[in-house]
């Protein structure tokens, strides 16, 4: 069983790009909505940037990774 997170999505930067830490218990569609919100709130900051994105906190299928990226 995964741990309960205070925030369902946490975005951390690293020297290679971003790590997106995902709540392992939240329904995928709700999680996808939260990820979209987080990036929409930060769109000015990320405008034009090309970054590598890694996901942590839950196992994602390739299709789910593409849907979140």
C-alpha positions in Angstrom: 0.0 0.0 0.0 1.3 3.5 -0.9 1.7 6.3 1.4 -0.8 9.1 1.6 0.5 12.4 0.2 -0.4 15.9 1.4 -0.6 17.0 -2.3 -1.6 14.6 -5.0 1.1 15.9 -7.4 4.5 17.5 -6.5 6.8 18.8 -9.2 10.5 18.9 -8.3 13.3 20.1 -10.5 16.6 18.4 -10.9 19.7 18.9 -13.1 18.1 16.8 -15.9 14.6 18.3 -15.9 11.6 17.6 -13.7 10.4 14.8 -11.5 6.7 14.6 -11.0 5.8 12.7 -7.8 2.3 11.2 -8.1 -0.1 10.1 -5.4 -0.3 6.3 -5.7 -3.9 6.1 -4.4 -5.7 8.8 -6.5 -7.8 7.7 -9.4 -5.8 8.2 -12.7 -8.3 10.6 -14.3 -8.3 12.8 -11.2 -4.5 12.7 -11.1 -4.4 13.7 -14.7 -6.6 16.7 -14.0 -4.3 17.8 -11.1 -1.2 17.4 -13.3 -2.8 19.5 -16.0 -3.7 22.2 -13.4 -0.2 22.3 -12.0 1.4 22.8 -15.4 -1.2 25.3 -16.4 -0.4 27.4 -13.3 3.3 27.3 -14.3 3.0 27.8 -18.0 4.8 31.1 -18.0 7.7 29.6 -16.1 8.0 26.6 -18.5 7.2 28.5 -21.7 9.5 27.3 -24.5 11.5 25.0 -22.2 12.4 21.5 -23.2 12.8 19.3 -20.2 13.0 15.6 -19.4 10.2 14.5 -17.2 10.3 11.5 -14.8 7.4 10.2 -12.9 7.6 8.7 -9.3 5.2 7.5 -6.7 3.2 5.0 -8.8 3.6 2.6 -11.7 2.3 4.1 -15.0 1.7 2.3 -18.3 3.3 3.9 -21.3 -0.1 5.2 -22.4 -0.6 6.8 -19.0 2.9 8.4 -19.1 2.1 9.9 -22.5 -1.3 11.2 -21.3 0.5 13.0 -18.4 3.4 14.4 -20.4 
